[in-house]
Amino acid sequence: MTGLSNRRARIGRLLAFLLTLAAAMAIASAAANGADDHDRRAVARIAAPPLGLPPVPVPADNPVTAEKVALGRKLFMDRRLSRNSTMSCAMCHIPEQGFTNNELKTPVGVEGRSLRRNAPTILNVAYARAMFHDARDDFLETQVFGPLLARVEMANPSVGAVLATIRGLDDYAGLFERAFGGPANAHTLGQALATYQRTVLAANTPFDRWYYGGDQDAISPRAAAGFELFTGKAGCSACHLVGEESALFTDHGLHDTGVGYARETASDESVMVEIAPGVSVPVARAVIRSVGLPPEKDLGRLEVTDDPDDLYKYRTPSLRNVALTAPYMHDGSLQTLTDVVRFYDRGGVPHDGLDPLIEPLGLRDDEVAALVAFLESLTGEAIDDLIADARSVGVGG
Amino acid sequence: MRHPMSRGLLAAFVFAGAVAVTAAGPIGPARADETCQSPYLPKITGQEEFLYVWTLGMEGVGDQSDKLVTIDVRPGSATYGKVIAKVSVGGRHEAHHAGFTDDRRFFWAGGLDDSMIFIFDVHSDPSRPKLVKTIDTFVKDSGGVVGPHTFYALPGRMMITGLSNANDHGGKSALVEYTNDGLFVATHWVPDGKDMRGATGNGADGYNYDVRVLPRKNVMLSSSFTGWSNYMMDFGKMLADEAAMKRFGQTVTLWNLHTRQPRKVFTVPGAPLEIRWAWGPNHNYAFTTAALTSKLWLIYEDDAGQWQAKAVADIGDPAKIPLPVDISISSDDRHLWIDTFMDGTARLFDISDPHNPKEVYQKKIGAQLNMVSQSWDGKRLYFTSSLLANWDKQGNDNEQFLKAYTWDGKQLTHKFTVDFRKENLGRSHIMRFGARSLYSG
């Protein structure tokens, strides 16, 4: 493992150097092509990620340029890229809501169709080694076709139909040519969207300034105590890794925490429904079933591998910016960070497949609060810039 | 059958200012037909002849597209109670509400999903409406408003409430004003917590639903529902989503009608939906029903001339969430029909004392029930079934109908039913009345 880590570190340093070089060239190129300040700053973020983040991995065949960033951002925000022009990528990955959706446990797509899983944030997605909660895709460049084509998301009938839509929009004239030297095709569509998403970086958090920057006052004593628990008694860092020079707060692995098991085996006869602020009433499951389709099953990673050992396994998310990305867990079933900490304090949901790393923690209330304070210290400094960047283009019709 | 106010007089009424003219005067109080329309519309005082039913396309039913369905309700007609025309607009747009222009010559119908607006000519042949114009720029025109809902006639204008927005599909929204010719005029954003826009009150949420005016008091009311994500979502999924259930409107906003400036925001918890002003010349009040909390609210001007809001009655058993939906006030302000969706029941409230309404009658109409329209004389009522495509009931309870009844002051008597599934039409939603006599003089 140590050898692997060293090799990764060397590759990382090399990547960082190459990216810096490439970014410098891209900035010069962008200036010549009239790219705006948002594009230039986005490219610069990739070249020099904020404190706490490692170098950004970028595929060799898709170097970052300001033109690609501009095009990818426009595509990401454009509602016309769905079958009936109602859904863009940004309608579920809403910039002002942590690039996810704080208002829904799981999103809705074209014509209100139901999704099973919570919208993951785009923040720092550049570092994800696998896409989707079940890790079914390896690359941002190819991931984009999932939502574009899924009947329950953007519902385009084919890749060709998406490309035809883009070709039919006057405001895209010349943009692919400028970014890629040729017209839009499946390859460049994926590359453009991936490039923009790769620039949505947020770090230099109070934690980063404290842990990596040496600023002793950057976080509160309570948050510092929370970090001690995070890496100690609570054991969170076993999966949400913290490195010596940077931290992504994920092991890039998949685990069964019991959330998936709980969803599939729920047998409550009623659900508490909030009908006005602070006013909830029990509603019988039979009533809920009378006005809704049965929820689709969700078996986690098993759906990808057919391996029974992968039942209810889901990807470990990064915890960066986690205070911005409620609700939590792959199904959005927990509403607050306190709910999440208490969930793990209880030892998840015990069942046969529960990951052995998860066990009751015996946390005191002040320890729960300290962990929450620590998690709240993981919010990046430049979120407003990322929102302004995203909103620098229209939403398409 | 046609209201005596000619269009010339109506125009004079408009330019003289509604406050002065409506209170009294030679042309009498400005009333509209079917009791829930804009006071600026000419009205049918006698027998309506046609029902226009704005119908949602339904997967697996007919051409699966939204359509305007015309039903003959002329007594004695060979086609009484039958579908005599239908105009499919192609595709599903979440057909919902619709309304006439102030000259009652055109019928605007909206799609809550993709914000399309379809304009039908209903005057050339009232028995066969024609689609004459489509507005596909509502979102762009309005600066990001999504979900055109209420289409409410103002002089020369169509006031449209939006339910959502194109940034996040949440509930922040606005009223959007067009000319009768379909030209965008202005967007009026509902006050929210960040920008009260000069209004007083607490808890403004920016949400929107219905709009109604009382010209002689120069006031306009808007209510509040929820954004695209919720109204398009599977109802069962939403009820079980704690995050989604926090995203319902809790407000009614009072506006200055003429300046379109918000004046006061009332806290009305639980998604206040339809608004109905009383008709009486001295009746300075309106009703609305909160869908989730199942309460009837009164918005009224108090003795000190201040506008107030208070809950005045429960509708059914609120603990069972009967979900009051459409309401219809009688033209004499004595009764209010309230449909409750979940139990498919029409309930009649005695509102002669508006501060103490009492339920006096109820009748189950179907497995689910949404819209109700009554004739000006209160003798005929029509009901339809669909709430929203993804909120309607599942399985056999997903009845889709138009049912016609007569009301004799004591009970509803069934006259006919049009089964919208058997007829391959779809999900029946809002109804509006037509008559040839409106255009004959």
Interface residues (C-beta under 8 A of the other chain):
Chain A: R79 N84 S85 T86 M91 I94 E96 Q97 N101 N102 E103 L104 K105 T106 P107 V108 E111 G112 S114 V271 V273 E274 I275 A276 P277 V279 V281 V283 V287 I288 R289 S290 V291 G292 L293 P295 A326 P327 G332 Q335 V395 G397
Chain B: G91 R92 E94 D113 D114 T137 V139 K140 G144 A166 N167 D168 H169 G170 G227 W228 S229 Y231 M232 M233 D234 F235 G236 K237 M238 L239 A240 D241 E242 A243 A244 M245 K246 R247 F248 Q250 P269 G270 A290 L292 T293 P318 A319 I321 M342 A389 N390 W391 D392 K393 Q394 D397
